[in-house]
């Protein structure tokens, strides 16, 4: 949320988001809830970010690369 806020100039308290897609296959049932694609509404501007893959560690997901989906 911090990144989207900085990129759009929209304060974090005005951001909303929808998780469009989850990881459905992973190493354990506990990890299947992780988002794969998220769309933010940043003060009227829609931006979709996708995650570029999971490694074997949950920490990687938290710090892993999210890119703007330009579809």
Secondary structure, 3 states (H helix, E strand, C coil): CHHHHHHHCCCHHHEEEEEEEECCCCCCHHHCCCEEEEEEEECCEEEEEEECCCCCCHHHHHHCCEEECCC
